[in-house]
Amino acid sequence: MAFEGLSSKLQGITRKLRGKTRITESDLKEMLREVKLALLEADVNYKTVKEFIATIQEKALGQDVLKSLTPGQQVIKIVRDELVELLGGTDSKINISPNPPTIIMMVGLQGSGKTTTAGKLANILRKDGKKPLLVACDVYRPAAIKQLQVIGAQLNIPVYADESSKDVVNISRKAIEQAYSKLNDVIIIDTAGRLQIDEPLMNELKNLKSAVKPHEILLVVDSMTGQEAVNVAESFNEAVGIDGIVLTKLDGDTRGGAALSVKKVTGRPIKYIATGEKMNDIEQFHPDRMASRILGMGDVLSIIEKAEEAINEEEAAKLEEQLRKNKFDLDDYLLQLRQIKKMGSFSSILKMIPGLGSKLGDVQIDDKEFLKIESMICSMTKQERRNPKLINGQRRLRIAKGSGTSVEQINKFMKSFEMTQKMMKQVKSEKGMKSMMKNLKGIDKSAFDDLKF
């Protein structure tokens, strides 16, 4: 889990401060020493840590915070605000040209996840109403072109490739011509990477930049490489000039040093973070939300956005009809389960809920349990799913064998389903599922902008 080690340490430090009515200068220095050690252990750049600590100390001492009625809360707020600044301060979006097509160059070292990220980005932009074209300009790595073509086919997004040419400038120019003729308003160029930064790589990127004049150059870096990721970003920015950074493999980076250092060191913002291998496992980077997550303050806005993507209004209307008829069955249960899965891992969702994330601590909720439930339901007949009362002892034995589970697990699940049925009947007496979903989608997210801990 991203920032796991740093998050638990910082949350432990802020818990000590919460509710304190008296903090001495000595207490503050001890707290800052702990924060400093936590950041250094998270592989954050030393110079960045030094400046971060100095700023917090200056603000806490300079504003008579320690003499206030709620010094603990005010110090936590200063830490959060400075953490937001460290992560970038404000959201940074893709530079979309008013005169299409917008040209985006993806650059980075080999193994950073550049080709997959190009597909993920195309998928996000298509959801925003764009018509992207992927361009295969990694002409050196074996099967790189094929990989992009497979991703394009999977997403139903066109890919321009010329396997007979090694001239990336010529390939890109022809791709731009095709984009004009096919009315593609975004062109994403997947360039070649190297195992390490070298002069030929940089020269090729410079030539390509000069020829196609991209509106956006995005550097893809592997967050798990820590300070090396920051060094790579600095080198690419100096040699080619980048507009933003995409951090990949953030789900496997327990330290978070790259995310906390890269903006400060390079001056270039993190625009997206990738947190898994699926094409939906990418999200825009929000410094304020990430700071809140790290400090255990939750992330309500991201939960709302994930729900907006996962919830299907037509399916919600069908469910509402089922509730009206008191017919919430196992097919409906399975539908709801699959919609929750679309939002991401259950543990990550729970940790976004304010006040709950810090209480969970290191507790891990195994998402494989959901797969077991899905397997149980899929091993039932249509009649059994529609009328769970039919599921007697003999049928439970058959379902257990078919789903690779035990009768005991089937019994446990059926009890929890009965409880869910009762709960869903209560929903019926309220506004109805469809209206609930509409309300969720209609939430004014700006209402949360000033939400502070």
N, C-alpha and C positions, 0 to 999 in steps of 0.2 A: 504494500500500500504506500502511495506517495507520501513523503514527509513523515512517515510513521514514527521514527525515532525522535526527530526534532519536535513533532507535534506533541508527543506524550511528555517530553521534558518541559516544553514551554507551557503546556497546560498545567503541569505540576507546579511550576513557578507562579503562574497567575492565580492558582487556587490558594496559595499562601497569602497573596495580597488581597484577594476578594473580601470585602467587608471590613478590612482593617481601618480603624479610626485614627491610628497613629503610626506613622512611618518616619524613622529618623534617616538622616543622610547616610549613616552607616548601614542601615537596612537596605537603602536604595543601592549602595555600592555593592553589597553582597548579592542582591538580586541581579544586578547587571553583570556581575562576574559569572553567575550561573548561566545567564542568557548568552554571554560571550562564549563560554565553554560549549554550550549546546549548539551554537551556530558553527563553531570551528569543527566540532565532531560531525556536523552535517556536511562538511566539506565546502563551506562557504568561504569565498576569497577573504584572506586575512585583512587586507586593506579595507574591504567592504564592511567587515565585522567591526573593525576599529572605528570607522566613521559612524556606523549605525549606533553603536553603544555611546559614543561621544554626543551624538544628537539627542538621544533619549535623556541622557544625564543633564545636558544643558537645558532642555525643555522642562524637565521635572523640577530642577532646582531654580530655574529662572522665572517660573510662573507661580512661585509659592504654592506649588501643588502639595507639598508635604505638610503645609499648614492648613490645608483646606479640610472641610468636614468629611470628605470621602476620598482621602489620598490614594487608597488602594485602587479604587475604580478609575481614578484619573490617570494613574500610572499605566494601568492596563490599556486605557484608551490611547495613550501616547505610544505605547508599544505597538498596538494594532495599526495606528495611523502611519507610523514609520515603516512598519512591515509592508503596508500597502505601497508606500513610496518606493521601497526597495524592490518590490515586484513589478514596478512600472508606473505606479500612480493611477493612470487612467486606462480604459480599454483602448486598444488600437486595432482598427479594422483594415481589411484589404483595400488598397487603392483601386477603386473601380473607375475606369476612364469614362467620361461623359460621351466620348466618341468611340463606340465599340469597333473592333474587339479589344478587350483588356488582355494584355499579355503578361503572364506570370512565369517567371523562371524559378525552377526548384533547383537549388544547389546543395552540396554537402558531400561528406566523405562516404565511401562505400560501407554498407552495413548499417547506416543510420536510419534506414527505413524510408528513404526518399521516394522510391517508386510507389510504394504502398500509400504514402502520404499524399502523393499527387492524385491518386484515385480517390482517397478520402476527401480531399479538398474539392475535387470536382463534384463529388456527391453532395457536399454541403452547399456549394454554390448553385447546384441544380435545384435543391430544395428552396433556395432563395429566388427561384424563378429564372436563373441563368441557363444558357445552353452551351455547356463547355465542350471543348475539343482537347483531348490529350495528345501530346506530341512526343514520340519516342526518339530522344536524342542521346540516349546512353548506348553508343554504338560499339563499346569495347567489352563491357561485362557480358559473359556468355548468358544467353537466355533473358537478358534484361528487356529486350523488345517484346519477346513472347510474354514475359511477366506482365508488362503493361497492357498488352492485348487481352490477356486473360482477365485482368482487373476491369478493363473497359467492357468486355463482354458480360461480365458478372453484374456490372452496374447499368448496362445498356447505354454506355457513353462512348461515342466514336473515338477511335485512336488513329492518328496519322503516323505511318511508319514507312521507311524506305530501307529495306534490308540490304540493298545493293550499294548504298552510299555510306561513306564515312564522314562526309562533309556536313557537319551539323548546322552550319549557317544556311546552306542550300536547302536542307531538309526543313528547317524552320520557316524559311521564306515560302516554300511550297505549301507548308501547313497553313500559313497565314492566308495565302491565296484561296485555299480550300475553305477556310473559315468564313471568308467574305462570301463565297459562292453558296455555302450551306447555311449562312446566317448564324454561325456560332459567335456568341458575344464574349466568350472567355476562352483564351488559349493557355493551356498549362503545359509548359515545356519541361520534360523530365531529362535533366542533363546527366552526363557521366560523372561518377565519383571515383575516387582513388582510395587506396588503403591509407595513404597519408598525403598531406598537402605537398604538392610539387609544382614546379614552374610551368610544365606543359598543361596541367589541369587549369591553372589560373589564366594562362594565355588563351586557352580555348574559350573559357567563360568570358574573358574580356572581349574577344572577337565577336562572340555571340551577342553579348550585351550591346556592343557598338552597332551590330547589324540590325537587330530586331527592336532595339530601344524598349525594353520591357517596362511596364508601369509599376511592376512589383518584383523584387528579387527576394525570395524566401529561403533562408538557410535552415535545413533540417539537421538537427543534432540529437544524438543519443544522450538523454539525460543521465543514464546510468554511468557514463564516463566521468561524471563530476566536473572537477576543475579542467580536465582535458576538453570538455565540451565548451567551456568558456574560452579556452585558448584557441580552439578551432574557430569559434565565432569571431574572435578578435582578428585572426589571420584573414578570414574571408572578407571581413568588413574593410580591412585595410587594403587588400589586394583588388577586390571586385566592387565592394560597396553593396551592402544589403539593406533592405527596408524593414525586415522583420525576421523573427525566428519561430520555428515550430519545434517544440520539444517532444520527442518521441519516447516511448517506453517509460512514461512517468509512473505507470502502475507498478513497475518493478524497482523504482528508485526510492528506497526507504529514507535516503538522506535529504535530497532536495537541494544540494549545494549549487547545481547548475541553474535552477530556476531562481534562486535567491541572489545569484551573482551576475548573471549574464547581462541584464539591463544596465546595471551600475557600471560594469566594466566596458561594455561595447557602446552604450548609449542607444542601442537598438531594442525595440520592444518585443516581448514574446506575444505572438498573435494567436497561436493555436497550441493546444497540448493534445497529444495522442496517448490514450490510456488502455490500449488493447489491440488485438489483431483484426477485429471485425471492422468493416467499412464504416460503421456508425460510431466507432470508438475514437472520436475526435471532437473537440469542443473549442469554442472561442475562449481565449484566456482572459479572465477578469481578475485583476490584482486584488480588488477589495474582497471578492468572494473567496479567493484562495487564502488570503490572510485570515479571514473569519474561520475557514475550515481548519487551518493550522492551529489556531488558538481555541478550537472547540466551540466556536460560537454559531456553528451551523451555516447553511447556505440555502435559504428558502427559495431564492430566485431560480437556482439551478434545478431544484425539485420541480418547480412549476413548469419550467421549460421542457424538462424531460417528460413530464406528464402530458404536456401539449403535443409532443411528438408521438407519444405511445398511444394516447387515447383516440380511438376511432369513434366518431359521433354516431355513425350508423349502427355499430355494434352496441354502443351505449343505449341507443334507442330500443334495440331488440331486448337488451337486458332489462330495461325499464318495463317493457311489455310483459316479460316473464315475471317480474316482481309483482306487477298488478294482478297477475293470475295466480300468485303464490306458487310459481313453478321454477324457482331457482334450483337448477339441477347440476349434475357433475359436468355437463358440457359447458354450462355458464361459468362454473368454477375454473375449468381449464382455460377458458377464454380470458378470464381475469388474471390468471396466473401468467399467461403468455404476455399479456400487456405489461405486467409488472416487470417481467424479464427484459422487455425492450428498454426499460428505463436504466438498466445496468444491474450490477450486483446488489443484492439486498443489503449487505453490510455497508456499501458506499452510500446508499440512499439513507439508511438510518443515521449514519454519521453526519449527514447534511442537516438533520433536524436540530434546531437550536436547543442546547441543554442536554441532548441525548448523546451526542457524539462523545463528549468527554466522559460520560458515565459508562459507556460501553468499554472504554479502555482498550485492552488487547483482545476482548471477546470477538471471536470470529464466527460469523454465521455461514455455514457451509451451503453454498448455492446448489450443491449436488443433491441436497434433500428435495429441492424443487423438481429436479430431474426425476427423482424416485416417484414423487407424487404424479408427475406427468405420465410416467411409465405405468403406474397403477391404473390411472383413468383410461389410458389408451388400451390397456389389457381387458377392459370391460366391454360388454356388448352394448349396442345402442340402447336396448331396452333397459339395461342395468344403469346406464348413465342417466337416462330420463327418469327412472324410478328406482332410486337407491335402496328402497325397502325390499327389493327382490334379492339383494345380495345376502344370501344365507351362508352358513358355514362351508358348505360344499363349493359354492361359487367363490368364496374368499380364498379357499385353497387353490382353486384354478387361477385366480387373478394373481395370487402371490407367486405361483410358478411362472406365469406368463410375464411378470414384471421384474423377476429376479429379486423379489423381496420376501418377507415372511408374513404369516398370517397375523402375527402380533403387530407388525407395522401397518397392515391393512386395517386392523381393528382400531389402532391409534388414529389413523388418518380419518376413518369414517366418523369417529367421535368428534374430531375437530371440524369435519365438514358439517355435521349436524349443528354445531355451535355457530358456524358461519351462516347456515340457513336461517337460524333464529335471528341473527344480526341483520341479515339482508331483508327480513320481513319488517324490521324496524325502519329500514331505509324507505320502504314502501309508504309508510305513514308520514314521511316527511316530503321533500320536494320532488322526489323521483330521481333516478340515476341520470337521465338525460339532462335535466335542468342542473343537476350537481356538476356534471361535466362542463356544461356551458358556462356555469359560474366560474369554474376553475380556469377555463380558457379566456374568460373575460376579465380576469384579475388584472388590475392596473399595476404592472410591475414597478412603476415609478414610485408607488407608495412605499416600497421597501428601500428606496435609495438612501434615505436618511436614517435607516435603522442602525442604531449603534448599540454596542453591548453595555 
